[in-house]
Amino acid sequence: MAAVAELAGVTVERGGSTLLDSLNLVIGESDRWVVIGANGAGKTTLLQVLAAQLYPTDGVVGLLGDVVGTVDVFELRPRIGFTSSALAERIPSGERVRDVVLSAAYAVVGRWHEEYDVYDVERANHLLQSMRVAHLADRTFGTLSEGERKRVQIARALMTDPELLLLDEPAGGLDLAGREALVGTLSELFLDEDSPASILVTHHVEEIPPGATHCLLLRGGSIVAAGPIAETLTDDNLSATFDLPLSVTADGGRWSARSRT
């Protein structure tokens, strides 16, 4: 199986702090990874490295057959779909939902004078339909609920038919109903063989969608454990990740965790 991303000894240091410490990781083209860790564990930093938005202080980052630092990242980035709260904040509140998705084709936020062909519009409409928000296409982004915004952002991330999809806490800020609806949609995406290799960051095992194949547990910028999810997401590993005695259960592809104290 071909690798879409490879990290070898990747370290990121900023302001005297080590955000990632000598990470080694291989992401296969059919993998669906979940990255779990507490605040400050390095999860978002890892995604920024994988999105070719942040250069490591040390180590080698291989992305989509190229080595970061030896290739024009502006050619690399459109091949990577990325959603995050920081990106959402850059989307103009008055932007039409369809244009939020369309503008990803030019890797811009906020439609200006770009021209799109019929295929682009059809693809944007199809992605909005697949995310169950097609009825919002002519609404403005600022009028959407948090759950609706999350779905539009995922549609945008898929617009360029990426080879790698990065999802930074997609269920963050959602209520129970919104979270469960989004987890169901993400599960459909993860179980689709035609979907790109994916990496989802979360604090909560309850947000892991069925279809996730691998798990990476981070603490203090270092890997606690990484590998197939059933072998990796264990009581001992999750307890070490959060420094708290935890019990992990799985039922029908859904996960939960609770304190043993």
C-alpha positions in Angstrom: 0.0 0.0 0.0 1.4 3.4 -1.0 2.0 6.0 1.6 0.5 9.5 1.3 2.4 10.9 4.2 5.6 9.9 6.0 7.2 11.6 9.0 10.7 10.6 10.0 12.1 12.1 13.2 9.9 15.2 12.9 10.4 17.8 15.6 8.8 21.2 15.9 10.2 23.8 18.3 8.7 27.2 18.8 9.5 29.9 21.4 11.7 27.5 23.4 9.0 24.8 23.6 9.0 21.5 21.8 5.6 21.0 20.2 6.4 17.8 18.4 9.2 15.5 19.5 10.9 13.1 17.0 7.6 11.8 15.5 7.7 8.8 13.1 4.5 8.0 11.3 3.3 6.5 8.0 -0.2 7.2 6.6 -1.4 4.8 3.9 -3.6 5.8 1.0 -6.6 3.8 2.4 -6.0 4.7 6.1 -8.5 6.6 8.3 -6.6 7.9 11.3 -7.9 9.4 14.5 -5.5 11.6 16.6 -6.3 11.9 20.2 -4.7 13.9 23.0 -5.2 16.6 25.6 -4.9 20.3 24.9 -1.3 21.1 24.1 -0.5 17.6 23.0 0.6 18.7 19.5 -2.5 17.6 17.5 -3.1 20.8 15.6 0.7 21.3 15.1 0.8 17.8 13.5 -2.0 18.6 11.1 -0.3 21.9 10.2 2.9 19.9 9.3 0.8 17.4 7.3 -0.9 20.3 5.5 2.5 21.7 4.4 1.7 24.8 6.4 4.4 24.4 9.0 8.0 23.4 8.4 9.6 21.1 11.1 12.6 22.2 13.0 14.1 18.8 12.4 13.3 15.6 10.5 11.8 14.8 7.1 8.2 15.2 6.0 7.1 13.2 2.9 3.8 14.2 1.4 2.1 12.7 -1.7 5.3 11.5 -3.1 7.4 14.6 -2.5 9.6 15.8 0.3 8.5 19.1 2.0 11.3 21.6 1.4 12.2 20.3 -2.0 8.8 21.1 -3.7 6.6 24.2 -4.2 4.1 23.9 -1.4 1.7 26.0 -3.4 1.4 23.1 -5.8 1.2 20.6 -2.9 -1.5 22.3 -0.8 -4.4 22.0 -3.2 -3.9 18.2 -3.1 -4.7 18.3 0.6 -8.1 19.0 2.1 -8.0 20.8 5.4 -10.7 22.0 7.9 -10.1 23.9 11.1 -11.7 26.5 13.3 -9.0 29.0 12.2 -9.9 28.5 8.6 -13.6 28.9 9.4 -12.9 32.3 11.0 -11.4 33.5 7.7 -14.6 32.8 5.7 -16.6 36.0 5.2 -19.9 35.8 7.0 -21.6 37.2 3.9 -20.2 34.6 1.6 -22.8 32.4 -0.1 -22.4 28.7 1.0 -22.0 27.5 -2.6 -19.2 30.0 -3.1 -17.5 28.9 0.1 -17.1 25.5 -1.5 -16.4 26.7 -5.0 -13.5 29.0 -3.9 -11.5 26.1 -2.7 -10.8 25.3 -6.4 -8.6 28.4 -6.4 -7.4 27.8 -2.8 -8.8 31.2 -1.7 -11.2 32.2 1.0 -13.8 34.7 -0.2 -14.9 34.7 -3.8 -13.6 37.6 -5.9 -13.2 37.7 -9.7 -12.4 34.0 -10.3 -14.3 32.2 -13.0 -15.7 28.7 -12.5 -16.9 26.3 -15.2 -20.0 24.1 -15.1 -18.1 21.1 -13.7 -16.9 23.2 -10.7 -20.5 24.3 -9.9 -21.8 20.7 -10.3 -19.1 19.3 -8.1 -19.8 22.0 -5.4 -23.5 21.1 -5.5 -22.8 17.4 -5.3 -20.5 17.8 -2.3 -23.1 20.0 -0.5 -25.7 17.3 -1.3 -23.4 14.6 0.1 -23.0 16.6 3.3 -26.8 17.1 3.5 -26.6 20.9 3.2 -27.6 21.4 -0.4 -30.7 23.3 0.7 -28.4 25.9 2.2 -26.4 26.6 -1.0 -27.8 30.2 -1.4 -27.7 31.1 2.2 -24.8 33.1 3.6 -22.2 31.4 5.8 -22.8 33.7 8.7 -26.5 32.6 9.0 -25.6 28.9 9.5 -25.7 26.9 12.7 -22.4 25.5 14.0 -23.2 22.0 12.7 -24.1 23.4 9.3 -20.9 25.3 9.1 -18.9 22.1 9.9 -20.6 20.3 7.0 -19.9 23.1 4.6 -16.3 23.2 5.6 -15.9 19.5 4.9 -17.6 19.9 1.5 -15.1 22.7 0.8 -12.1 20.5 1.9 -13.3 17.8 -0.6 -13.7 20.3 -3.5 -10.3 19.7 -5.1 -10.6 15.9 -4.9 -7.7 15.8 -2.4 -5.5 12.8 -1.8 -5.3 13.6 1.9 -8.1 14.9 4.1 -7.3 16.6 7.4 -10.1 17.3 9.9 -9.2 19.4 13.0 -11.8 18.8 15.7 -14.8 18.7 13.3 -17.3 18.0 16.1 -15.9 20.8 18.4 -18.6 23.1 19.7 -21.5 20.9 18.6 -24.4 19.8 20.9 -25.2 16.1 21.2 -27.6 16.0 18.2 -25.2 17.9 16.0 -22.3 15.7 17.0 -24.2 12.5 16.4 -25.4 13.7 13.0 -21.8 14.7 12.0 -20.3 11.5 13.2 -22.8 9.6 11.0 -21.8 11.7 8.0 -18.1 11.2 8.7 -18.6 7.5 9.1 -20.1 7.4 5.5 -17.0 9.3 4.3 -14.6 6.9 6.1 -16.3 3.8 4.9 -16.3 5.0 1.3 -13.4 3.3 -0.6 -13.2 6.2 -2.9 -12.6 8.7 -0.1 -9.1 10.0 0.4 -6.7 9.0 3.2 -8.0 10.9 6.3 -6.8 12.1 9.6 -9.3 13.4 12.2 -8.2 15.2 15.4 -10.4 15.0 18.5 -10.2 15.2 22.3 -13.1 12.7 22.7 -13.2 9.0 21.7 -17.0 9.4 21.5 -16.4 11.5 18.3 -14.6 8.7 16.5 -16.7 7.6 13.5 -17.2 4.0 12.5 -14.7 3.3 9.7 -11.7 4.7 11.5 -8.8 2.2 10.9 -5.9 3.6 12.9 -5.3 5.7 16.1 -2.5 7.9 17.2 -2.3 8.9 20.8 -0.2 12.1 21.6 1.0 13.5 24.9 3.3 16.4 25.2 4.3 16.3 21.6 5.3 12.6 21.7 3.6 9.5 20.5 2.2 7.3 23.3 1.0 4.7 20.8 0.1 4.4 17.2 -1.4 1.7 15.0 -4.6 -0.2 14.2 -7.3 1.3 16.3 -8.5 -1.9 18.0 -4.9 -2.6 19.1 -4.0 1.0 20.1 -7.0 2.5 21.8 -6.7 0.5 25.0 -7.2 1.3 28.7 -3.5 1.5 29.4 -2.7 3.6 26.3 -5.5 6.1 26.8 -4.8 6.3 30.5 -1.1 7.2 29.7 -2.3 9.8 27.2 -4.4 11.7 29.7 -2.6 10.8 32.9 -5.8 9.4 34.3 -7.1 5.9 34.9 -9.5 5.3 32.1 -11.6 2.4 30.8 -12.3 2.2 27.1 -15.2 0.4 25.5 -16.3 -0.2 21.9 -19.7 -1.1 20.6 -20.7 -1.2 16.9 -17.8 0.9 15.8 -18.4 3.6 18.4 -16.1 4.2 21.3 -16.5 5.6 24.8 -14.2 6.2 27.8 -14.8 6.8 31.5 -12.7 7.3 34.6 -11.9 4.3 36.7 -11.4 6.4 39.8 
